[in-house]
């Protein structure tokens, strides 16, 4: 009896499958498509989140770099005191910026009509405690005086916080490589607080420091 019942149920199932075979196939295909779409959507969302994090990190790095560059620029362009004499209407000491040129100082002091600029480098960058003498066309010794002024400037102490490579290499014992090392130390650690801090620069020991310290101020 049970065997007959089982056979009848099996026949009913076969009839059902035969009758609704097309619908079953369609539903199966739809389920597969839905599963594929859901999987692709999940992967797309996962991939989209990673670039977003990367972009955020890049923006933060760019902002940090910009702030550091701005800070370094502001540290370099500091106030300095320079002296101008000779054929100018207003000879005096002036407060300038370390990025200023001789031309800007001359504009403040105002040239006299007899000023001779043929021996003056107007593009030269100013340094702290620098003295500029503007020669006169009527002064037969102007060339000698200006040359003496330039020699005097070279022996004057150089400010460690405003000096450039060209200034540093004028000092005996400092070549381009050592000058670059000093400038890199200043960029990484900020302004020198004392002359003794020069010993912290790589390659400058106590003996070298003793030979160099008289050439610098802060």
Secondary structure, 3 states (H helix, E strand, C coil): CHHHHHHHHHHHHHHHHHHCHHHHHHHHHHHHHHHHHHHHHHHHHHHHHHHHHHHHHHHHHHHHHHHHHHHHHHHHCCEEEEEEEECECCCEEEEEECCCEHHHHHHHHCECCCECCCCCCCCCECCCCCEEEECECCCCCHHHHHHHHHHHHHHCCEECCCCCHHHHCCCCCCCHHHHHHHHHHHHHHCCCCCHHHHHHCCCCCHHHHHHHHHHEEC
